[in-house]
């Protein structure tokens, strides 16, 4: 399998995992504080990444790789907390795609500047994917900005920063840098909760869903790093940012959120974009 095909496969796996994680995290954030839900999610991810690094006997990463990973952790923590809160107060099928649209745009710009312009087919695929994500965020019969719009945009900036920063980590280690990133994110997320000294998981069912969200989020992070190491950053980021299709479908199946015609077109556009990006 070529590097481009590996990047595509890992990018799609990241999208599937992040999509399930965002749905679970948003559901938990409706029952508990978003910062603590995100913190629990990060704690689970940290445990998974440490275990994998130890089992695989990964070497310690260089200092510069740790520095990039720590910066990525700060950006990712802002994105995750803002996203969970936006999913808790607004429609998952709207805010998740808006976040992904902005998150994918930053790596595409950075990839074009650092790695050169992609092929014409890939540019077409990028445009189709971003248009599809935009369609996913357009509910029918809703006037005015959606609830949680500002938080969704903040989440997009945070995730876009995470994509770009974590892709700067190179070397033989994958899981130790992710551990540094996730550990930093955990500290950032739990600091407000500890400072306010509140009990957050009084609502039944919030903790198990948060644990599931953390496992899926950790999987998404791992697959994204593998995708970014296997091929172009913009390819990895755009494919990984198709995760809202999974979130929207799960919201439709579980929460019975209406999937309108525009959103159905969006899902079709994202599926059509995949072979163009991989080509």
MOVEN-V22596 format. One line per field, one symbol per residue. psi: psi as a letter, one per 20 degrees, with the letter a starting at -180 (. if undefined). burial: I if it has 9 or more other ideal C-beta (glycine too) atoms within 8 Angstrom, else O. A space follows every 50 residues. Layout:
# MOVEN-V22596
psi: ???
burial: ???
This chain:
# MOVEN-V22596
psi: prhghgggghghhgggghghhhggghghiiirphhhghggghgggggghg ghhghjlqqpqrghhhgghgghhgghggggghghghhhiaphighghggh ghhhhghggghhhhjrprrhggggggggghhghghhjnqqjpqrqqpjgg hhgghggghgggggghiioqahpghghhggghgggggghighgghilqph lhpqigghhhggggghhggggghgghghhhbqghggggghjjhhhggghh hgggikpporhghhhgghghhhhghhhh.
burial: OOOIIIIIIIIIIIIIIIIIIIIIIIIIIOIIIIIIIIIIIIIIIIOIII OIIOOOOIOOIOOOIIOIIIIIIIIIIIIIIIIIIIIIOIIIIIIIIIII IIIIIIIIOIIIOOOOOIOOOIIIIIOIIIIIIIIIIIIOOOOOOIOIIO IIIIIIIIIIIIIIIIIOIOOOIIIIIIIIIIIIIIOIIIOOIOOOOOOI OOOOOIIOIIIIIIIIIIIIIIIIIIIIOIIIIIIIIIIIIIIIIIIIII IIOOOOIOIOOIIIIIIIIIOIIIOIIIO
